[in-house]
Amino acid sequence: QDRRMLPSGAVVYVDSPLTVAARRGEICVLDGVDRALPGHVNLLRCLFTDGVATLPDGTVLEAHPGFRVIATGKPCPRRGSTNKVFHLAINFDDFDVVPLSLSHEPG
């Protein structure tokens, strides 16, 4: 969720694309998940592990069974790491994308 202040001074929360996708059972693409803030990593871990997360406005988000995430980011260290993203990354199947050589590029 994104917190916004109205001209009247009232604070409102607006659902993020991730929140909308989780509710509707859609696919959400998270680019650069390796740069996620610690608070976001904790929320994502709860959502991926339990299917439930408490949002900043206090509401409980229950992920739809069809909710899926595609996450991109730099590789993170493996087990035994204190890297904040490692604990999130174990929820994903990972694979390395090898750059194409010039002989494989079209054209």
C-alpha distances in whole Angstrom, upper triangle without the diagonal:
4,7,10,13,15,19,20,18,16,12,10,6,5,5,5,9,8,7,10,12,12,13,15,17,17,17,14,16,15,17,18,17,19,18,14,14,15,12,10,14,14,11,12,16,15,14,17,19,19,17,14,12,11,7,7,8,11,10,12,11,14,14,17,20,20,17,18,17,19,18,20,21,25,27,26,29,30,30,31,29,27,25,21,20,23,22,19,21,24,22,23,26,27,29,31,31,34,35,37,41,42,45,42,40,41,43
4,6,10,13,16,18,16,14,10,8,5,5,6,6,10,11,10,12,15,15,16,18,20,19,19,16,17,16,18,18,18,20,18,15,14,16,13,12,16,16,14,15,19,18,17,20,22,22,20,18,15,14,10,9,10,13,13,15,14,18,18,21,24,23,20,21,19,21,20,22,22,25,28,27,30,32,32,33,30,28,26,22,21,25,24,21,24,26,24,25,28,29,31,32,32,35,35,38,41,42,45,42,40,41,43
4,7,10,13,14,12,10,7,6,5,6,9,10,14,15,13,15,18,18,19,21,23,23,23,20,21,19,21,22,21,23,20,17,16,17,14,14,18,18,16,18,21,20,20,23,25,24,23,20,17,15,11,8,9,12,13,16,16,20,21,23,27,27,23,24,23,25,24,25,25,28,31,30,33,34,35,35,32,30,28,24,24,27,26,24,26,29,27,28,32,32,34,35,35,39,39,41,45,46,48,46,44,45,47
4,6,10,11,9,8,6,5,6,7,11,12,15,17,16,17,20,21,21,23,25,25,25,22,23,22,23,24,23,26,23,20,19,21,18,18,21,22,19,21,25,24,23,26,28,28,26,23,20,18,14,12,11,15,16,19,19,23,24,26,29,29,26,27,26,27,26,27,28,31,33,33,36,37,38,39,36,33,31,27,27,31,30,27,30,32,31,31,35,35,37,38,38,41,40,43,46,47,50,47,45,46,47
4,7,8,6,6,4,6,9,11,14,16,19,21,19,21,24,25,24,26,29,28,29,26,27,26,27,27,27,29,26,24,22,23,21,21,25,25,22,25,28,27,26,29,32,31,29,26,23,21,17,14,13,17,18,22,22,26,27,29,33,33,30,31,29,31,30,31,31,34,37,36,39,41,41,41,39,36,34,30,30,34,33,31,33,36,34,35,38,39,41,41,41,44,44,46,49,50,53,51,48,49,50
4,5,5,5,6,7,10,12,16,17,21,23,21,22,25,26,25,27,30,29,30,28,29,28,29,30,30,32,29,27,25,27,24,24,28,28,25,27,31,30,29,32,34,33,31,29,26,23,20,17,16,19,20,23,24,27,29,30,34,34,31,32,31,33,32,33,34,37,40,39,42,44,45,45,42,39,37,34,34,37,36,34,36,39,37,38,41,41,43,44,43,46,46,48,51,52,55,52,50,50,52
4,5,7,9,11,14,15,19,21,24,26,25,25,29,30,29,30,33,33,34,31,32,31,32,33,33,35,32,30,28,30,27,27,31,31,29,31,34,33,32,36,38,37,35,32,29,27,23,21,19,23,24,27,28,31,32,34,38,37,35,36,35,36,35,36,37,40,42,42,45,47,48,48,45,42,40,37,37,40,39,37,39,42,40,41,44,44,46,47,46,49,48,51,54,54,57,54,52,52,53
4,6,9,11,15,16,20,22,26,28,26,26,30,31,29,31,34,34,35,33,34,33,34,35,35,37,34,31,30,31,28,28,32,32,30,32,35,34,33,36,38,37,35,32,30,27,23,21,19,22,23,27,28,31,33,35,38,38,36,37,36,38,37,39,39,42,44,44,47,48,49,49,46,43,41,38,38,42,40,38,41,43,41,42,46,46,48,49,49,52,51,54,56,57,60,57,55,55,57
4,6,10,13,15,19,21,25,26,24,25,29,29,28,31,34,33,34,32,33,31,33,33,32,34,31,29,27,28,25,26,29,29,27,30,32,31,31,34,36,35,33,30,27,24,21,18,16,20,21,25,26,30,31,33,37,37,34,36,35,36,35,37,37,40,42,41,44,46,46,46,43,40,38,35,35,39,38,36,38,41,39,40,44,44,46,47,47,50,50,52,55,56,59,56,54,55,56
4,7,10,13,16,19,22,24,22,23,26,26,25,28,31,31,32,29,31,30,31,32,31,33,30,28,26,27,24,24,28,27,25,27,30,29,28,32,33,32,30,27,24,21,18,15,13,16,18,21,23,26,28,30,34,34,32,33,32,34,34,35,36,39,41,40,43,44,44,45,42,39,37,34,34,37,36,34,37,39,37,38,42,42,45,46,46,49,49,51,54,55,58,55,53,54,55
4,7,10,13,16,19,20,18,20,23,23,22,25,28,28,29,26,27,26,28,28,27,29,27,24,22,23,20,20,24,23,21,23,26,25,25,28,30,29,27,24,21,18,15,12,10,13,15,18,20,23,25,27,31,31,28,30,29,31,30,32,32,35,37,36,39,40,41,41,38,35,34,30,30,33,32,30,33,35,33,35,38,39,41,42,42,45,45,48,51,52,55,52,50,51,53
4,7,10,13,16,17,15,16,20,20,19,21,24,24,25,23,25,24,26,27,26,28,26,23,21,23,19,19,23,22,19,21,25,23,22,26,28,26,24,22,19,16,13,11,9,12,13,16,17,20,22,24,28,28,25,27,26,28,28,30,31,34,36,35,38,39,39,40,37,35,33,29,29,32,31,28,31,33,31,32,36,36,39,40,40,43,43,46,49,50,53,50,48,49,50
4,7,9,13,14,11,13,16,16,16,18,21,21,22,19,21,20,22,24,22,25,23,20,19,20,16,16,19,19,16,18,21,20,19,22,24,23,21,18,15,13,10,8,7,10,11,13,13,17,18,21,24,24,21,23,22,25,24,26,27,30,32,32,35,36,36,37,34,32,30,26,26,29,27,25,27,30,27,28,32,33,35,36,37,40,40,43,46,47,50,47,45,46,48
4,6,10,11,9,10,14,14,14,16,18,18,19,17,19,18,20,22,21,24,22,19,19,20,17,16,19,19,16,17,21,20,18,21,24,23,20,18,16,14,11,10,10,13,12,14,13,17,17,19,23,22,19,21,20,22,22,24,26,29,31,31,34,35,36,37,34,32,30,26,25,28,27,24,26,29,26,27,30,31,33,34,34,38,38,40,43,45,47,44,42,42,44
4,7,8,6,6,10,11,10,12,15,14,15,13,15,15,18,20,19,22,21,18,18,19,16,14,17,18,14,15,18,17,15,18,21,20,17,15,13,13,10,10,10,13,11,12,11,14,14,15,19,18,16,17,17,19,19,22,23,27,29,29,32,33,33,35,32,31,28,24,23,26,25,21,24,26,23,24,27,28,30,32,32,35,35,38,41,43,45,41,40,40,42
4,5,5,6,9,10,11,12,14,13,13,10,12,12,14,16,15,19,17,15,15,17,15,12,15,16,13,13,17,17,14,16,20,20,17,16,14,14,11,12,13,15,14,14,12,14,14,15,19,18,14,15,14,16,16,18,20,23,25,25,29,30,31,32,30,28,25,22,20,23,22,19,21,23,21,21,24,25,27,28,28,31,32,34,37,39,41,38,36,37,39
4,5,5,6,9,10,11,12,10,10,7,9,10,13,15,15,18,18,15,17,19,17,14,16,17,14,13,17,17,14,16,19,20,16,16,15,16,13,15,16,18,16,16,13,15,13,14,17,15,12,12,11,13,14,16,18,22,24,25,28,29,30,32,30,29,26,23,20,23,22,19,20,22,20,19,22,23,25,26,25,29,29,31,35,36,38,35,33,34,36
4,5,5,6,9,10,10,9,9,6,8,8,12,14,13,16,16,13,15,16,15,11,13,14,11,10,13,13,11,12,15,16,13,13,12,13,11,14,15,16,15,14,11,12,10,12,14,13,10,10,9,11,12,14,17,20,22,22,25,26,27,29,27,26,23,20,18,20,19,15,17,19,16,16,19,20,22,24,24,28,29,31,34,36,38,35,33,34,37
4,6,5,6,9,10,10,11,9,12,12,15,18,16,19,19,16,17,18,15,12,14,15,11,10,14,13,10,12,16,15,12,11,10,11,9,11,12,13,11,11,8,10,9,10,14,13,10,12,11,14,15,18,20,24,25,25,28,28,29,31,29,27,25,22,20,22,20,17,19,21,18,19,22,23,26,28,28,31,32,35,38,40,42,38,37,38,40
4,5,5,6,8,8,10,9,12,13,17,19,18,22,21,19,20,21,19,16,18,18,15,14,17,16,13,15,18,17,14,14,13,14,12,15,15,16,14,13,10,11,10,10,13,12,10,12,12,15,16,19,22,26,27,27,31,31,32,34,32,31,28,25,23,25,24,20,22,23,20,20,23,24,27,29,29,32,33,35,38,40,41,38,37,37,39
4,5,5,6,5,6,6,10,11,15,18,17,20,21,18,20,21,19,16,17,18,15,13,16,16,12,13,16,16,13,13,14,16,14,17,18,19,16,15,11,11,8,8,11,9,7,8,9,12,14,17,20,23,25,25,28,29,30,32,30,29,27,24,21,23,22,18,19,21,17,17,20,21,24,26,25,29,30,32,36,37,39,35,34,34,37
4,6,5,6,8,8,12,13,16,19,17,20,21,18,19,20,18,15,16,16,12,11,13,12,9,10,13,13,9,10,10,13,12,15,16,16,14,12,8,7,5,6,9,8,5,8,9,13,14,18,20,24,25,25,28,27,28,30,29,28,26,22,20,22,20,17,18,19,16,16,19,21,24,26,26,30,32,34,37,39,41,37,36,37,40
4,6,8,11,11,15,16,20,22,20,24,24,21,22,23,20,17,19,18,15,14,16,15,11,13,16,14,11,10,11,13,12,16,16,16,12,11,7,7,6,5,9,9,8,11,13,16,18,21,24,28,29,29,31,31,31,33,32,31,29,26,24,25,23,20,22,23,19,20,22,25,27,30,30,34,35,37,41,42,44,40,39,40,42
4,6,9,11,14,17,20,23,21,25,26,23,24,25,23,20,21,21,18,16,19,18,14,15,18,17,13,14,15,17,16,19,19,19,16,15,11,10,8,6,9,8,7,10,13,16,18,22,25,28,29,30,33,32,33,35,34,33,31,28,26,27,25,22,23,24,20,20,23,25,27,29,29,33,34,36,39,41,42,39,37,38,40
4,7,9,13,15,19,22,20,24,25,22,24,25,23,20,20,21,17,15,17,16,13,13,16,15,11,13,15,17,17,21,21,21,18,16,12,10,7,5,6,4,4,7,10,13,16,20,23,26,27,27,30,30,30,33,32,32,29,27,24,25,23,20,21,21,17,17,19,22,24,27,27,30,32,33,37,39,40,36,35,36,38
4,7,10,13,16,19,18,22,23,21,23,24,23,19,20,21,18,16,18,18,14,14,17,17,14,16,17,19,18,21,22,23,20,18,14,13,10,8,9,6,5,6,8,11,14,17,21,24,25,26,29,29,30,33,31,31,29,26,23,24,23,20,20,21,18,17,18,20,22,24,24,28,29,30,34,36,37,33,32,32,35
4,7,10,13,16,15,19,20,19,21,23,22,18,18,20,17,14,17,17,14,13,17,18,14,16,17,20,19,22,23,24,21,20,16,15,11,11,11,8,6,5,6,7,10,14,17,21,22,23,26,26,27,30,29,29,26,24,20,22,21,17,17,19,15,14,15,17,19,21,20,24,25,27,30,32,33,30,29,29,32
4,6,10,13,12,16,17,15,18,19,19,15,15,17,15,12,15,16,13,13,16,17,15,16,16,18,17,19,21,22,20,19,15,15,12,12,14,11,8,6,5,6,8,11,14,18,20,21,24,24,26,28,27,26,23,21,18,20,19,15,16,18,15,13,15,16,18,20,20,23,24,26,30,31,33,30,28,29,32
4,6,10,10,13,14,13,17,19,18,15,15,18,16,13,16,18,15,14,18,20,17,19,18,20,19,21,23,24,23,21,18,18,15,16,17,14,11,9,6,5,6,8,11,15,17,18,22,23,25,27,25,25,22,20,16,18,18,15,14,17,15,13,14,14,16,17,16,20,21,23,26,28,30,27,25,26,29
4,7,6,10,11,10,13,15,15,12,12,15,14,11,14,16,14,13,17,19,17,18,17,19,18,19,22,23,22,21,18,19,16,17,18,17,13,11,7,6,5,6,9,12,14,15,19,20,22,24,22,22,18,16,13,15,16,12,12,15,13,12,14,14,16,16,16,20,21,23,27,29,31,28,26,28,30
4,6,9,9,10,13,16,17,13,13,17,16,14,16,19,17,16,20,22,21,22,20,22,21,22,24,26,25,24,21,22,20,21,22,20,17,14,10,8,6,5,6,10,13,14,18,20,22,24,22,21,18,16,13,16,17,14,13,16,16,14,15,14,15,15,14,18,18,21,24,26,28,25,24,26,28
4,5,6,7,11,14,15,12,12,16,16,14,16,19,18,17,20,23,22,23,21,23,21,22,25,26,26,25,23,24,22,24,24,23,19,17,13,11,7,5,4,7,10,12,15,18,20,22,19,18,15,14,11,13,15,13,12,16,15,14,16,14,15,15,15,17,18,21,24,26,29,26,25,27,30
4,5,5,9,11,13,10,9,12,13,10,12,15,15,14,16,19,18,19,18,20,19,19,23,24,24,22,20,21,19,21,22,21,17,15,11,10,6,6,5,8,10,10,14,16,18,19,17,16,12,11,8,10,12,9,9,12,12,11,14,13,15,15,16,19,20,23,26,29,31,29,28,30,33
4,6,9,10,13,11,9,13,14,12,13,17,17,16,18,21,21,22,20,22,21,21,25,26,26,25,23,24,22,25,25,24,21,18,14,13,9,8,5,6,8,8,11,13,16,17,14,13,9,9,6,9,11,9,9,12,13,13,15,13,15,15,16,19,20,23,26,28,31,29,28,31,33
4,6,9,12,10,10,13,14,13,15,18,18,18,20,23,22,22,20,21,20,20,23,25,25,25,23,25,23,26,27,26,22,20,16,15,11,10,8,9,11,11,14,17,19,19,16,15,11,9,8,12,13,12,12,16,16,16,18,17,18,18,19,21,22,25,28,30,33,31,30,32,35
4,6,8,6,6,10,11,10,12,14,15,15,17,19,19,19,16,17,16,16,20,21,22,21,19,21,20,23,24,23,20,18,15,14,11,11,10,12,13,12,15,17,19,20,16,15,11,9,8,11,12,10,11,15,15,15,18,17,19,20,21,24,25,28,31,33,36,33,32,34,37
4,6,5,6,9,10,11,12,15,15,16,18,20,20,19,16,16,15,14,18,19,20,20,19,21,21,24,26,26,22,21,17,18,15,15,13,15,16,15,17,19,20,20,17,15,12,9,9,13,13,12,14,17,17,18,21,21,23,23,24,27,28,32,34,36,39,37,36,38,40
4,5,5,6,9,10,10,13,14,15,16,18,19,18,15,15,14,14,18,18,20,19,19,21,21,24,25,26,22,21,18,19,16,17,15,16,17,15,17,18,18,18,15,12,10,7,8,12,11,10,13,16,16,18,21,21,24,24,26,29,30,34,36,39,41,39,38,41,43
4,5,5,6,9,10,11,13,14,15,16,17,15,12,12,11,10,14,14,16,16,16,18,18,22,24,24,21,20,18,19,17,18,17,19,20,18,20,21,21,21,18,16,14,10,11,14,13,12,15,17,17,19,22,23,26,27,28,31,32,36,39,41,44,41,40,42,45
4,5,5,6,8,10,10,12,14,15,15,14,11,11,10,10,14,15,16,15,14,16,16,19,21,21,18,17,14,16,14,15,15,17,18,17,19,20,21,21,19,17,14,11,10,13,12,10,13,16,15,16,20,20,23,24,25,28,30,33,36,38,41,38,37,39,41
4,6,5,6,9,10,10,12,14,14,14,11,13,13,14,17,17,18,17,15,17,16,19,21,21,17,16,14,15,12,14,13,15,16,14,16,17,17,18,15,13,11,8,7,10,8,6,10,12,12,13,17,17,20,22,23,27,28,31,35,37,39,37,36,38,41
4,5,5,6,9,10,10,12,13,12,9,10,11,12,16,15,16,14,14,15,15,19,20,21,18,17,16,17,15,17,17,19,19,17,18,18,18,18,16,14,13,9,10,12,9,8,12,13,12,15,19,20,23,25,27,30,32,35,38,41,43,40,40,42,45
4,5,5,6,9,10,11,10,9,6,7,8,10,13,12,13,11,10,12,12,16,17,19,15,15,14,16,15,17,18,20,21,19,21,21,21,21,20,18,16,13,12,14,12,10,13,15,13,15,19,20,24,26,27,31,32,35,39,41,43,40,39,41,44
4,5,5,6,8,10,9,9,8,10,11,13,16,15,15,13,11,12,11,14,15,16,13,12,10,13,11,14,15,17,18,16,19,19,19,20,19,17,15,12,10,12,10,7,10,12,10,12,15,17,20,22,24,27,29,32,35,38,40,37,36,38,41
4,5,5,6,8,9,9,9,11,13,15,18,17,17,14,13,13,12,16,16,17,14,14,12,14,13,16,16,18,18,16,17,17,16,17,16,15,14,11,10,11,8,6,9,10,8,11,15,16,20,22,24,28,30,33,36,39,41,38,38,39,43
4,6,5,6,7,6,5,9,11,13,16,14,14,11,10,10,10,14,15,17,14,14,14,17,16,19,20,22,21,20,21,20,19,20,19,18,17,14,13,14,11,9,13,13,11,14,17,19,23,25,27,31,33,36,40,42,44,41,41,42,45
4,6,6,4,5,5,9,10,14,16,15,13,10,8,8,7,10,12,13,10,11,11,14,14,17,19,21,21,20,22,22,21,23,22,21,19,16,15,16,13,10,13,13,10,13,16,19,22,25,26,30,32,35,38,41,42,39,39,40,43
4,6,5,8,9,13,14,17,19,18,17,14,12,10,9,11,11,12,10,9,9,12,12,16,17,20,19,18,20,19,19,21,20,19,18,15,13,14,11,8,10,10,7,9,13,15,19,22,23,27,29,32,36,38,40,36,36,38,41
4,6,8,10,13,15,18,21,19,18,15,13,12,11,13,13,15,13,13,13,15,15,19,20,22,21,19,20,19,18,19,19,19,18,16,14,14,11,9,12,10,8,11,14,17,20,23,26,29,32,35,38,41,42,39,39,41,44
4,5,8,11,14,17,19,17,15,12,11,9,9,12,11,14,13,14,15,18,18,22,23,25,24,23,24,22,21,23,22,22,21,19,17,17,14,13,15,14,11,14,17,20,24,27,29,33,35,38,41,44,45,42,42,44,47
4,7,11,13,16,18,16,14,10,8,6,5,8,8,11,9,11,12,16,17,20,22,25,25,23,25,24,23,25,25,24,23,20,18,19,16,14,16,15,12,14,17,20,24,27,28,32,34,37,40,43,44,41,40,42,45
4,7,10,13,14,12,10,7,6,5,6,10,11,14,12,14,15,18,19,22,24,26,26,25,27,26,25,26,26,24,23,20,19,20,17,15,18,17,15,17,20,23,26,29,31,35,37,39,43,45,47,43,43,44,47
4,6,10,11,10,9,6,5,7,8,12,14,16,14,15,15,18,18,21,22,25,25,24,26,25,25,26,24,23,22,18,18,19,16,14,17,18,15,18,21,23,27,29,31,34,36,39,43,45,47,43,43,44,47
4,7,8,6,6,4,6,9,11,15,17,19,17,18,18,21,21,24,25,27,28,26,28,28,27,28,26,24,23,20,19,21,18,17,20,21,19,21,25,27,30,32,34,37,39,42,45,47,49,46,45,47,49
4,5,5,5,6,7,10,12,15,18,20,17,18,18,21,20,23,24,27,28,26,28,29,29,29,27,25,24,20,20,22,20,17,21,22,20,22,26,27,30,32,33,37,38,41,44,46,48,45,44,45,48
4,5,7,9,10,14,16,19,22,23,20,21,20,23,22,24,25,27,29,27,29,30,30,30,28,25,24,20,20,23,21,19,23,24,22,24,28,29,32,34,35,38,39,42,45,47,49,47,45,47,49
4,6,9,11,14,17,20,23,24,21,23,23,25,25,27,28,31,32,31,33,34,33,34,32,29,28,24,24,27,25,23,26,27,25,27,31,32,35,37,38,41,42,45,48,50,52,49,48,49,51
4,7,9,13,16,19,22,23,21,23,23,26,25,28,29,32,33,31,33,33,33,33,31,29,28,24,24,26,24,22,26,27,24,27,30,32,35,37,38,42,43,46,49,51,53,50,49,50,53
4,6,10,13,15,19,20,18,21,21,24,25,28,29,32,33,31,33,33,33,34,32,30,29,25,25,27,24,22,25,26,24,26,29,31,34,36,37,41,42,45,49,51,52,49,48,49,52
4,6,10,13,16,18,16,18,19,22,23,26,27,30,31,29,31,31,30,31,30,28,27,24,23,25,22,20,23,23,21,23,26,29,32,34,36,39,41,43,47,49,51,48,47,48,50
4,6,9,12,14,12,15,15,19,20,23,25,28,28,28,30,29,29,30,29,28,26,23,21,23,20,18,21,21,18,20,24,26,29,31,32,36,38,40,44,46,47,44,43,44,47
4,6,9,12,10,13,15,18,20,23,25,28,29,28,30,29,29,30,29,28,27,24,22,23,21,18,21,21,17,19,22,25,28,31,32,36,38,40,43,46,47,44,43,44,47
4,6,8,6,9,11,15,17,20,23,26,26,26,28,27,27,29,28,27,26,23,21,22,19,16,18,19,15,16,19,22,25,28,29,32,34,36,40,42,43,40,39,40,43
4,5,5,9,12,16,18,22,24,28,28,28,30,29,29,32,31,31,29,26,24,24,22,19,21,21,17,18,20,23,26,28,29,33,35,36,40,42,43,40,39,40,43
4,6,9,12,15,18,22,25,28,27,27,30,28,28,31,30,30,29,26,24,24,22,19,20,19,16,16,18,21,24,27,28,32,34,36,39,42,42,38,38,39,42
4,6,10,13,16,20,23,26,26,27,29,28,29,31,31,31,29,27,24,24,22,19,20,20,16,16,17,20,22,25,26,29,31,33,36,38,39,35,35,35,38
4,7,10,13,17,20,23,24,24,27,26,26,29,28,28,26,23,20,21,20,16,17,17,14,14,16,18,21,23,24,28,29,31,35,37,38,34,34,34,37
4,7,10,13,17,20,20,21,24,23,24,27,26,26,24,21,18,19,18,14,14,15,11,10,12,14,17,20,20,24,26,27,31,33,34,31,30,31,34
4,6,10,13,16,17,18,21,21,22,25,23,23,21,19,15,16,16,12,12,13,10,9,11,12,15,17,18,21,23,25,29,31,32,29,28,29,33
4,7,10,14,14,16,19,19,21,24,22,23,20,18,15,16,16,13,11,13,11,8,10,10,12,14,14,18,19,21,25,27,29,25,25,26,29
4,7,10,11,13,16,17,19,22,20,20,17,15,12,13,14,10,9,12,10,8,10,9,11,13,13,17,18,21,24,27,28,25,25,27,30
4,7,9,11,15,16,19,21,19,20,16,15,12,13,15,12,10,13,13,10,11,9,10,10,10,14,15,18,21,24,26,23,22,24,27
4,6,8,12,14,17,19,17,17,13,13,10,11,14,12,10,13,14,12,13,10,11,10,11,14,15,18,21,24,26,24,23,26,28
4,6,10,12,16,18,15,16,12,13,10,11,14,13,11,14,15,13,14,11,11,10,11,13,14,18,20,23,25,23,23,26,29
4,7,9,13,15,12,14,11,12,10,9,13,12,9,12,14,12,12,9,9,8,11,13,15,18,21,24,26,24,24,27,30
4,6,10,11,9,10,7,9,7,6,10,10,8,10,13,12,13,10,12,11,14,16,19,22,25,28,30,28,28,31,34
4,7,8,6,9,7,10,9,7,10,12,10,11,14,14,14,12,13,13,17,18,21,24,26,30,32,30,31,34,37
4,7,6,10,9,12,10,7,10,12,9,9,13,13,13,11,13,14,17,19,22,26,28,31,33,31,32,35,38
4,5,9,10,12,11,8,9,12,11,9,13,14,14,14,16,17,21,23,26,29,31,35,36,34,36,39,42
4,7,9,11,12,9,10,14,13,12,16,17,18,17,19,20,24,26,29,32,34,38,39,37,38,42,45
4,5,8,9,7,9,12,12,12,15,16,18,17,19,19,22,24,27,30,32,36,38,36,37,40,43
4,6,9,7,9,12,12,13,16,18,20,19,21,21,24,26,29,32,35,38,40,38,38,41,44
4,6,5,8,10,10,12,14,15,18,16,18,19,21,24,26,29,32,35,37,35,35,38,41
4,6,6,8,9,11,13,15,17,17,19,20,22,25,27,30,33,36,38,36,36,39,41
4,5,5,6,9,10,11,14,13,16,17,19,22,24,27,30,33,35,33,33,35,38
4,5,5,6,9,10,12,12,15,16,19,21,24,27,30,33,35,33,33,36,39
4,6,6,8,10,13,13,17,18,21,24,27,30,33,36,38,35,36,38,41
4,6,6,8,11,12,15,17,20,23,25,28,31,34,36,33,34,36,39
4,5,6,8,8,11,13,16,19,22,25,28,31,33,30,30,33,36
4,5,8,9,12,15,18,21,24,27,30,33,34,32,32,35,38
4,7,9,13,16,18,22,25,27,31,34,35,32,32,34,38
4,6,10,13,15,18,21,24,27,30,31,28,29,31,34
4,7,11,13,16,19,22,25,28,29,26,27,29,32
4,7,10,13,16,19,22,25,26,23,24,26,30
4,7,9,13,15,18,22,23,20,21,23,27
4,6,10,12,15,19,20,17,18,21,25
4,6,9,12,15,17,14,15,18,21
4,6,9,13,14,12,13,16,19
4,6,9,11,10,10,14,16
4,6,8,6,7,10,13
4,5,5,7,11,13
4,5,5,9,10
4,6,8,10
4,6,9
4,7
4
